[in-house]
């Protein structure tokens, strides 16, 4: 009887330890993801004011997908080079579920396919802000409240866990 009690005690103790370590690893994972998202946003927004350059991936000029590609590459995350192909990565989610670190895609200038991408820097119930490289102003932060982006919005993709 004494052995059974000891066995049950040890089983409960080890089971408790295991579930505690899982909770800790989930919290660490959330913290790491938050740090990763903040690093990506900081890297992208450090380029605010850099001019637009078709095919550009450097401080001498970025196009929209070049900015996103280079930003994620800085954290060793490989994405396709074009906005059209980037839109195929991750999971498409509703705009009202968007959060910092997600990618936002547009069909601009009456395009039939996705041709513009940004990195979400802020998201709440009525507005999403994103950093991107626009042809007219270079790297800037814009909002889905702006008519141009409201009318050309296509999808949001979650590419990070």
LUMZA-589018 format. One line per field, with one value per residue (C-alpha): residue number from 1; chain; x, y, z. Coordinates in nm, 4 decimals. Layout:
REM residues N
n	NUM; ...
chain	A; ...
c1	X; ...
c2	Y; ...
c3	Z; ...
***
This chain:
REM residues 161
n	1; 2; 3; 4; 5; 6; 7; 8; 9; 10; 11; 12; 13; 14; 15; 16; 17; 18; 19; 20; 21; 22; 23; 24; 25; 26; 27; 28; 29; 30; 31; 32; 33; 34; 35; 36; 37; 38; 39; 40; 41; 42; 43; 44; 45; 46; 47; 48; 49; 50; 51; 52; 53; 54; 55; 56; 57; 58; 59; 60; 61; 62; 63; 64; 65; 66; 67; 68; 69; 70; 71; 72; 73; 74; 75; 76; 77; 78; 79; 80; 81; 82; 83; 84; 85; 86; 87; 88; 89; 90; 91; 92; 93; 94; 95; 96; 97; 98; 99; 100; 101; 102; 103; 104; 105; 106; 107; 108; 109; 110; 111; 112; 113; 114; 115; 116; 117; 118; 119; 120; 121; 122; 123; 124; 125; 126; 127; 128; 129; 130; 131; 132; 133; 134; 135; 136; 137; 138; 139; 140; 141; 142; 143; 144; 145; 146; 147; 148; 149; 150; 151; 152; 153; 154; 155; 156; 157; 158; 159; 160; 161
chain	A; A; A; A; A; A; A; A; A; A; A; A; A; A; A; A; A; A; A; A; A; A; A; A; A; A; A; A; A; A; A; A; A; A; A; A; A; A; A; A; A; A; A; A; A; A; A; A; A; A; A; A; A; A; A; A; A; A; A; A; A; A; A; A; A; A; A; A; A; A; A; A; A; A; A; A; A; A; A; A; A; A; A; A; A; A; A; A; A; A; A; A; A; A; A; A; A; A; A; A; A; A; A; A; A; A; A; A; A; A; A; A; A; A; A; A; A; A; A; A; A; A; A; A; A; A; A; A; A; A; A; A; A; A; A; A; A; A; A; A; A; A; A; A; A; A; A; A; A; A; A; A; A; A; A; A; A; A; A; A; A
c1	0.0000; 0.2839; 0.4409; 0.1128; 0.0833; 0.4440; 0.3855; 0.0676; 0.2430; 0.5337; 0.2964; 0.1020; 0.4229; 0.5756; 0.2503; 0.2244; 0.5810; 0.5154; 0.2076; 0.3879; 0.6781; 0.4344; 0.2743; 0.6164; 0.7169; 0.3902; 0.4586; 0.8175; 0.6923; 0.4447; 0.7202; 0.9565; 0.6853; 0.6110; 0.9823; 1.0034; 0.7028; 0.8449; 1.1842; 1.0176; 0.8150; 1.1213; 1.3294; 1.0598; 0.9828; 1.3553; 1.3187; 1.0475; 1.1464; 1.3487; 1.2437; 1.0498; 1.2571; 1.1116; 1.2879; 1.4568; 1.5651; 1.8095; 1.8235; 1.8803; 1.5185; 1.2480; 0.9454; 0.6636; 0.7520; 1.1237; 1.0627; 0.8666; 1.1141; 1.4177; 1.2437; 1.1615; 1.5011; 1.6601; 1.5045; 1.6031; 1.2479; 1.2405; 0.9506; 0.8944; 1.0124; 0.6859; 0.3692; 0.1657; 0.3677; 0.3883; 0.0064; 0.0188; 0.2173; 0.0598; -0.3087; -0.5617; -0.7532; -1.0370; -0.9342; -1.0953; -0.8670; -0.5504; -0.2706; 0.0773; 0.3147; 0.0539; 0.0864; -0.1820; -0.2396; -0.4046; -0.5076; -0.4211; -0.4875; -0.7670; -0.5271; -0.6856; -0.4260; -0.2528; 0.0212; 0.0869; 0.1843; 0.2470; 0.3419; 0.0786; 0.2106; -0.1181; -0.4608; -0.7839; -1.1514; -1.1908; -0.8443; -0.5311; -0.2042; 0.0749; 0.4239; 0.4856; 0.6649; 0.4372; 0.5378; 0.4714; 0.6021; 0.8430; 0.8343; 0.5460; 0.2787; -0.0751; -0.4202; -0.7121; -0.9233; -0.7677; -1.0087; -0.7370; -0.6426; -0.9970; -1.1099; -0.8168; -0.7884; -0.7760; -0.6607; -0.4562; -0.2173; -0.0752; 0.2722; 0.4004; 0.2803
c2	0.0000; 0.2384; 0.1773; 0.2604; 0.5885; 0.6806; 0.5894; 0.8014; 1.0933; 1.0801; 1.0453; 1.3543; 1.5484; 1.4682; 1.5352; 1.8741; 1.9621; 1.8719; 2.0908; 2.3802; 2.3580; 2.3566; 2.6764; 2.8344; 2.7364; 2.8792; 3.2080; 3.2096; 3.1369; 3.4285; 3.6571; 3.5477; 3.6060; 3.9522; 4.0350; 3.9067; 4.1171; 4.4269; 4.3676; 4.3358; 4.6539; 4.8424; 4.7223; 4.8257; 5.1625; 5.2457; 5.2880; 5.5551; 5.8267; 5.5980; 5.6571; 5.4143; 5.2171; 4.9418; 4.6163; 4.7904; 4.6043; 4.8511; 5.1929; 5.3412; 5.2495; 4.9897; 4.8669; 4.7366; 4.3678; 4.4473; 4.6237; 4.3262; 4.0728; 4.2521; 4.3114; 3.9424; 3.8354; 4.0393; 3.7857; 3.4869; 3.4403; 3.3650; 3.5070; 3.5162; 3.8334; 3.9561; 4.0757; 3.8377; 3.5396; 3.6709; 3.6682; 3.2882; 3.2423; 3.1875; 3.1896; 3.4392; 3.5945; 3.8492; 4.2154; 4.2531; 3.9741; 4.1459; 4.2135; 4.3632; 4.1612; 4.0378; 4.1243; 4.3276; 4.3027; 4.5227; 4.5272; 4.8838; 5.0764; 4.8401; 4.5452; 4.2012; 4.0486; 4.1442; 4.3973; 4.5744; 4.4652; 4.6238; 4.5121; 4.5842; 4.8079; 4.8670; 4.7090; 4.7821; 4.7316; 5.0211; 5.0836; 4.9026; 5.0906; 4.9467; 5.0359; 5.0022; 5.1615; 5.3733; 5.4785; 5.8451; 5.8878; 5.5995; 5.4183; 5.5521; 5.4394; 5.4384; 5.3400; 5.1336; 5.4408; 5.6167; 5.5792; 5.4575; 5.1650; 5.1023; 5.0579; 4.8431; 4.6151; 4.2458; 4.0328; 3.9938; 3.7024; 3.5728; 3.4436; 3.4248; 3.1704
c3	0.0000; 0.0846; -0.2614; -0.4343; -0.2438; -0.3287; -0.6950; -0.7090; -0.5399; -0.7854; -1.0823; -0.9765; -0.9077; -1.2456; -1.4298; -1.2581; -1.3535; -1.7139; -1.7475; -1.5793; -1.8237; -2.1151; -1.9850; -1.9469; -2.2989; -2.4369; -2.2586; -2.3846; -2.7357; -2.7173; -2.5868; -2.8655; -3.1258; -2.9835; -2.9972; -3.3558; -3.4636; -3.2950; -3.4624; -3.8043; -3.7569; -3.6324; -3.9290; -4.1792; -4.0187; -4.0016; -4.3794; -4.3641; -4.6092; -4.8373; -5.1981; -5.4153; -5.6635; -5.8839; -5.7946; -5.5002; -5.1864; -5.0274; -4.8595; -5.2054; -5.2818; -5.2163; -5.3989; -5.1774; -5.1906; -5.1679; -4.8374; -4.6994; -4.8427; -4.6948; -4.3603; -4.3118; -4.4447; -4.1618; -3.9217; -4.1405; -4.2686; -4.6397; -4.8375; -5.2122; -5.3824; -5.5416; -5.3651; -5.5824; -5.4559; -5.0987; -5.0951; -5.1310; -4.8067; -4.4644; -4.3839; -4.5206; -4.2301; -4.2031; -4.1894; -3.8463; -3.7118; -3.8385; -3.5941; -3.5906; -3.8077; -4.0562; -4.4250; -4.5994; -4.9748; -5.2343; -5.5988; -5.6944; -6.0170; -6.1194; -6.1336; -6.1640; -5.9335; -5.6108; -5.6837; -5.3533; -4.9999; -4.6621; -4.3113; -4.0461; -3.7674; -3.5797; -3.5869; -3.4051; -3.4779; -3.7210; -3.8670; -3.9772; -4.0256; -4.2361; -4.3529; -4.7263; -5.0183; -5.2346; -5.5851; -5.5088; -5.1532; -5.0924; -4.7584; -4.5468; -4.3032; -4.4427; -4.3179; -4.4415; -4.3632; -4.6632; -4.9576; -5.1977; -4.9726; -4.8498; -5.2120; -5.3242; -5.0174; -5.1063; -4.8102; -4.4917; -4.4463; -4.1205; -4.1998; -3.8414; -3.5838
***
